[in-house]
Amino acid sequence: KEEIKLEFEELQKWTVNESQTVQCVFWNNSFWDDYGCRFDPAAKACFCNHATPFSSILSFKKPGPEIEEPVNPVVWWIEVVCFSASIISCIIFTTIILAIRGLRTLQSFKMHCNLSVALLLQYTGYLILNVTELEGVQCKVIGFMVHWITLASFFAMFAEALSVYLAIVVVFNSHISYIVVKVALFCWGITGCLVGLFAGITKMEYYSCTSSGFLVSPYSIYFLNIPVLCILLINSAMFGRMIWKAFQSNMTRLKDGSKRAQAISQLKMVFSLNTMLGVGYLIGLVVDYSVALEIIFIVINGLAGFFLLCLFGIFNPMTKGAIKKSMRKFQGSTTSTGYAYKLTASTADNRRSM
């Protein structure tokens, strides 16, 4: 694409200095942007591939190479451990759902499986960014994939919240036909189109592989933080409504000893959804003020896959019952096979003796 040469009188007077840099920028109605522009020191001019109101910025820096802010090793190890734990937990939970027919046919567990797969891919991407040093095309591709998966994970959390909201608040007509297809299109289709459109317009120039994130600021604000914040606010509103509804419907049950255990179990599940609905990510708004807050943020949100396994797997009565039932069937089939084998062997022995 043909470039437009822009000359500024002040730049013509500028002499090359190692302590100074020149950046050619334009105003995009929100901030100064250098997309599609470059500065040629030899010509002392800006070259841009589009026509917009332009300016040039002369910035000063200390001589010598730029020093990147070091990563706190404690925070790094906590991230690696939490991400690894979530990855393993998601693999276990997804395997349990897919292996047991009594679970994979239920609408609620189809939603859990979708969320588990999304979290598995999300934390795998985060772990890759943490333990590898990628550059060039590889960095842009990984950044694009992590951007897509992260948005899809939050959309999956919204779908999970909506499903539980319908079950607890609406109750009637809460079943959704072809839910797997609809949720897949909602979580992966819409986010894929949005991220693909962003990557196509910007030519993937704003993806990075640094400890601070995979999307360069301020684009991370508009194309990641704002959509995530909107989802979290909606989830928080539904979460509050679910707590109130569950509390109201269980007040009479709490007075009845025979139904007390069931009521307390339902209330615990609703309160535990706080983490699953991603409300813990709101702590990310204040993580820059303290290392302790950053660690709390990482632990709460980095272990979302582990919480998913515990909440809907290990400590869920329905899951435990389905696992026990499958184990009994397996043991019964094994016993029947062994008995049939012994019976056949006994019959053969009788025939030989005759």
Phi, psi and omega per residue, in radians:
K1 nan 2.356 -3.062
E2 -1.198 2.396 -3.109
E3 -1.715 2.630 3.092
I4 -1.740 2.253 3.137
K5 -1.570 2.229 -3.119
L6 -2.128 2.138 -3.140
E7 -1.953 2.355 3.105
F8 -2.048 2.386 -3.072
E9 -1.034 -0.698 -3.132
E10 -1.157 -0.582 3.134
L11 -1.200 -0.565 3.139
Q12 -1.151 -0.434 3.112
K13 -1.531 -0.181 -3.041
W14 -1.337 2.399 3.078
T15 -1.899 2.534 -3.094
V16 -1.064 2.251 -3.106
N17 -2.484 2.271 -3.100
E18 -1.141 -0.358 -3.111
S19 -1.584 0.055 -3.117
Q20 -2.254 2.636 3.054
T21 -2.336 2.640 3.105
V22 -2.027 2.349 3.135
Q23 -2.245 2.247 3.110
C24 -1.623 2.168 -3.041
V25 -2.365 2.896 3.028
F26 -2.428 2.768 -3.114
W27 -1.595 2.087 -3.099
N28 -1.786 0.497 3.134
N29 1.326 -0.033 3.109
S30 -2.317 -0.728 -3.099
F31 -2.797 2.934 3.086
W32 -1.323 2.213 -3.029
D33 -2.188 2.487 3.124
D34 -1.871 0.236 -3.086
Y35 -1.083 2.234 3.083
G36 1.381 0.158 -3.116
C37 -2.180 2.638 3.099
R38 -2.584 2.749 3.115
F39 -1.939 2.309 3.120
D40 -1.828 1.884 -3.110
P41 -1.075 -0.594 -3.105
A42 -1.167 -0.780 -3.122
A43 -1.480 -0.224 -3.064
K44 0.913 0.834 -3.088
A45 -2.573 2.807 3.090
C46 -1.711 2.495 3.088
F47 -2.166 2.123 -3.122
C48 -2.283 2.600 -3.117
N49 -1.672 0.278 3.090
H50 -2.670 2.778 -3.105
A51 -1.833 2.009 3.133
T52 -2.608 2.914 3.029
P53 -1.065 2.073 -3.021
F54 -1.927 2.855 3.018
S55 -2.711 3.046 3.065
S56 -2.276 2.555 -3.114
I57 -2.077 2.199 3.079
L58 -1.844 1.948 -3.087
S59 -1.980 2.677 -3.117
F60 -1.939 2.488 3.101
K61 -2.515 2.725 3.120
K62 -1.236 2.484 3.113
P63 -1.055 2.668 3.111
G64 1.829 2.944 -3.102
P65 -1.197 2.599 3.108
E66 -1.252 2.398 -3.119
I67 -1.815 2.071 3.141
E68 -1.339 2.447 -3.121
E69 -1.064 2.195 -3.070
P70 -1.169 2.613 3.125
V71 -1.529 2.330 3.102
N72 -1.142 2.069 -3.073
P73 -1.090 -0.581 3.120
V74 -1.137 -0.818 3.119
V75 -1.085 -0.704 -3.127
W76 -1.077 -0.804 -3.123
W77 -1.174 -0.656 3.097
I78 -1.092 -0.725 3.104
E79 -1.080 -0.813 -3.112
V80 -1.078 -0.785 -3.133
V81 -1.125 -0.818 -3.120
C82 -1.128 -0.771 3.132
F83 -1.111 -0.737 3.137
S84 -1.114 -0.736 3.126
A85 -1.095 -0.703 3.127
S86 -1.186 -0.683 3.120
I87 -1.073 -0.849 3.128
I88 -1.089 -0.741 -3.131
S89 -1.110 -0.727 3.141
C90 -1.151 -0.670 3.101
I91 -1.097 -0.790 3.137
I92 -1.100 -0.823 -3.079
F93 -1.148 -0.759 3.123
T94 -1.112 -0.698 3.116
T95 -1.095 -0.733 3.130
I96 -1.062 -0.802 -3.111
I97 -1.124 -0.804 -3.091
L98 -1.235 -0.477 -3.076
A99 -1.441 -0.439 -3.067
I100 -1.873 2.023 -3.081
R101 -1.084 -0.629 -3.118
G102 -1.124 -0.323 3.127
L103 -1.736 -0.757 -3.041
R104 -1.218 -0.235 3.102
T105 -1.582 -0.152 -3.138
L106 -1.486 2.442 -3.114
Q107 -1.053 -0.764 -3.107
S108 -1.080 -0.687 -3.118
F109 -1.362 -0.395 2.991
K110 -1.150 -0.688 3.086
M111 -1.166 -0.730 3.105
H112 -1.070 -0.693 -3.119
C113 -1.159 -0.717 3.100
N114 -1.077 -0.777 3.113
L115 -1.140 -0.677 -3.141
S116 -1.110 -0.757 3.123
V117 -1.127 -0.739 3.134
A118 -1.089 -0.772 3.121
L119 -1.160 -0.649 3.107
L120 -1.032 -0.836 -3.140
L121 -1.195 -0.669 -3.129
Q122 -1.094 -0.868 -3.098
Y123 -1.270 -0.466 3.024
T124 -1.126 -0.753 3.092
G125 -1.109 -0.753 3.110
Y126 -1.086 -0.693 -3.132
L127 -1.160 -0.677 3.097
I128 -1.077 -0.768 3.122
L129 -1.125 -0.558 -3.100
N130 -1.328 -0.677 -2.987
V131 -1.784 -0.075 -3.133
T132 -2.132 2.802 3.068
E133 -2.068 1.702 -3.075
L134 -1.766 2.606 3.121
E135 -2.459 2.843 3.034
G136 1.123 -2.401 -3.066
V137 -1.096 -0.708 3.139
Q138 -1.029 -0.744 3.135
C139 -1.104 -0.763 -3.123
K140 -1.150 -0.701 -3.141
V141 -1.145 -0.812 3.121
I142 -1.111 -0.727 3.099
G143 -1.054 -0.746 3.094
F144 -1.082 -0.806 -3.117
M145 -1.132 -0.748 -3.138
V146 -1.160 -0.667 3.075
H147 -1.034 -0.826 -3.136
W148 -1.115 -0.850 -3.082
I149 -1.145 -0.668 -3.140
T150 -1.101 -0.819 3.096
L151 -1.102 -0.704 3.122
A152 -1.101 -0.636 3.119
S153 -1.115 -0.739 3.134
F154 -1.233 -0.606 3.037
F155 -1.131 -0.639 3.084
A156 -1.153 -0.661 3.065
M157 -1.100 -0.668 3.097
F158 -1.141 -0.748 3.103
A159 -1.093 -0.697 3.092
E160 -1.102 -0.766 3.132
A161 -1.112 -0.732 3.141
L162 -1.130 -0.690 3.124
S163 -1.082 -0.809 3.134
V164 -1.192 -0.632 3.103
Y165 -1.072 -0.767 3.118
L166 -1.113 -0.658 -3.100
A167 -1.245 -0.619 -3.053
I168 -1.615 -0.738 -3.042
V169 -1.606 -0.876 -3.098
V170 -1.364 -0.774 3.107
V171 1.184 -1.160 -3.100
F172 -1.396 2.540 3.128
N173 1.009 0.601 -3.140
S174 -1.581 -0.109 3.130
H175 -1.343 2.395 -3.140
I176 -2.064 2.079 3.138
S177 -1.293 2.593 -3.109
Y178 0.904 0.769 -3.023
I179 -1.151 -0.588 -3.124
V180 -1.102 -0.779 -3.134
V181 -1.159 -0.781 -3.096
K182 -1.150 -0.746 3.136
V183 -1.168 -0.682 3.121
A184 -1.095 -0.762 3.116
L185 -1.135 -0.694 -3.114
F186 -1.201 -0.851 -3.047
C187 -1.329 -0.790 -3.023
W188 -1.742 -0.576 -3.120
G189 -1.252 -0.907 -3.106
I190 -1.122 -0.826 -3.141
T191 -1.140 -0.644 3.100
G192 -1.076 -0.717 3.107
C193 -1.152 -0.748 -3.126
L194 -1.133 -0.834 -3.128
V195 -1.192 -0.678 3.102
G196 -1.105 -0.688 3.097
L197 -1.129 -0.771 3.105
F198 -1.075 -0.799 -3.127
A199 -1.134 -0.636 3.136
G200 -1.199 -0.734 -3.122
I201 -1.185 -0.735 -3.094
T202 -1.583 -0.045 -3.114
K203 0.999 0.565 3.082
M204 1.005 0.522 -3.100
E205 -1.382 -0.263 -2.992
Y206 -1.940 0.365 3.020
Y207 -1.683 2.450 -3.109
S208 -2.388 2.910 3.118
C209 -2.223 1.074 -3.118
T210 -2.010 2.956 3.135
S211 -1.174 -0.352 -3.106
S212 -1.460 -0.187 3.119
G213 2.576 3.048 -3.107
F214 -1.827 -0.025 -3.134
L215 -2.307 2.230 -3.048
V216 -1.230 2.373 3.041
S217 -1.253 2.519 0.159
P218 -1.599 0.080 -3.120
Y219 -1.140 -0.498 3.096
S220 -1.109 -0.471 3.134
I221 -1.245 -0.817 -3.041
Y222 -1.396 -0.599 -3.003
F223 -1.890 0.111 3.073
L224 -2.471 -1.018 -3.029
N225 -1.138 -0.792 -3.108
I226 -1.141 -0.837 3.077
P227 -1.046 -0.714 3.132
V228 -1.132 -0.737 3.138
L229 -1.088 -0.699 3.108
C230 -1.082 -0.763 3.124
I231 -1.117 -0.732 -3.122
L232 -1.146 -0.653 3.111
L233 -1.151 -0.735 3.097
I234 -1.131 -0.770 3.110
N235 -1.065 -0.690 3.138
S236 -1.123 -0.706 3.115
A237 -1.116 -0.762 3.111
M238 -1.168 -0.616 3.123
F239 -1.086 -0.791 3.099
G240 -1.099 -0.704 3.110
R241 -1.135 -0.675 3.138
M242 -1.154 -0.709 3.130
I243 -1.076 -0.807 -3.130
W244 -1.112 -0.747 -3.141
K245 -1.142 -0.775 -3.140
A246 -1.119 -0.660 3.133
F247 -1.163 -0.745 3.138
Q248 -1.115 -0.805 -3.062
S249 -1.265 -0.310 -3.079
N250 -1.839 0.008 3.124
M251 -1.054 -0.757 -3.138
T252 -1.246 -0.598 -3.137
R253 -1.171 -0.587 -3.104
L254 -1.131 -0.430 3.118
K255 -1.428 -0.275 -3.120
D256 -1.741 2.001 -3.082
G257 -1.031 -0.593 -3.098
S258 -1.239 -0.415 -3.102
K259 -1.916 0.050 -3.065
R260 -1.111 -0.752 -3.114
A261 -1.073 -0.733 -3.133
Q262 -1.143 -0.734 -3.125
A263 -1.136 -0.801 3.141
I264 -1.098 -0.671 3.122
S265 -1.089 -0.747 3.141
Q266 -1.161 -0.739 3.125
L267 -1.119 -0.693 3.095
K268 -1.078 -0.715 -3.136
M269 -1.097 -0.735 -3.125
V270 -1.136 -0.760 3.127
F271 -1.158 -0.618 -3.138
S272 -1.202 -0.349 3.142
L273 -1.178 -0.191 3.115
N274 -0.908 -0.830 3.136
T275 -1.243 -0.746 -3.059
M276 -1.138 -0.522 -3.124
L277 -1.453 0.028 3.049
G278 1.407 0.212 -3.141
V279 -1.093 -0.482 3.124
G280 -1.056 -0.376 3.134
Y281 -1.181 -0.301 3.098
L282 -1.094 -0.389 3.089
I283 -1.120 -0.409 -3.135
G284 -1.068 -0.300 3.128
L285 -1.223 -0.348 -3.067
V286 -2.172 0.253 -3.078
V287 -1.191 -0.379 -3.099
D288 -1.265 -0.198 -3.069
Y289 -1.528 -0.276 -3.077
S290 -2.804 2.485 3.063
V291 -1.179 -0.608 3.128
A292 -1.090 -0.740 3.100
L293 -1.134 -0.645 3.110
E294 -1.105 -0.722 3.128
I295 -1.165 -0.739 3.098
I296 -1.061 -0.750 3.120
F297 -1.050 -0.783 -3.124
I298 -1.137 -0.777 -3.096
V299 -1.135 -0.831 -3.087
I300 -1.110 -0.805 -3.043
N301 -1.589 -0.474 3.110
G302 -1.267 -0.366 3.135
L303 -1.777 0.367 -3.123
A304 -1.044 -0.653 3.104
G305 -1.138 -0.672 3.096
F306 -1.171 -0.730 3.092
F307 -1.096 -0.641 3.110
L308 -1.084 -0.777 3.120
L309 -1.102 -0.731 -3.123
C310 -1.217 -0.811 -3.029
L311 -1.189 -0.820 -3.059
F312 -1.867 0.053 3.137
G313 -2.101 -1.377 -3.010
I314 -1.088 -0.766 -3.047
F315 -1.807 0.206 3.131
N316 -1.623 2.103 -3.109
P317 -1.022 -0.654 -3.132
M318 -1.141 -0.748 3.125
T319 -1.153 -0.785 3.124
K320 -1.083 -0.701 3.107
G321 -1.128 -0.714 3.137
A322 -1.160 -0.662 3.118
I323 -1.153 -0.782 3.128
K324 -1.087 -0.716 3.126
K325 -1.105 -0.743 3.120
S326 -1.149 -0.668 3.116
M327 -1.131 -0.698 3.114
R328 -1.138 -0.697 3.105
K329 -1.112 -0.737 -3.142
F330 -1.134 -0.766 3.112
Q331 -1.139 -0.659 3.111
G332 -1.131 -0.734 3.119
S333 -1.176 -0.623 3.111
T334 -1.174 -0.732 3.118
T335 -1.125 -0.727 3.130
S336 -1.117 -0.695 3.124
T337 -1.135 -0.753 3.125
G338 -1.131 -0.684 3.131
Y339 -1.159 -0.729 3.126
A340 -1.109 -0.666 3.133
Y341 -1.137 -0.752 3.128
K342 -1.123 -0.695 -3.134
L343 -1.125 -0.709 3.125
T344 -1.152 -0.753 3.134
A345 -1.121 -0.687 3.116
S346 -1.128 -0.724 3.117
T347 -1.111 -0.712 3.125
A348 -1.129 -0.684 3.116
D349 -1.118 -0.697 3.123
N350 -1.111 -0.702 3.132
R351 -1.129 -0.692 -3.139
R352 -1.176 -0.638 -3.135
S353 -1.199 -0.479 3.113
M354 -1.307 nan nan
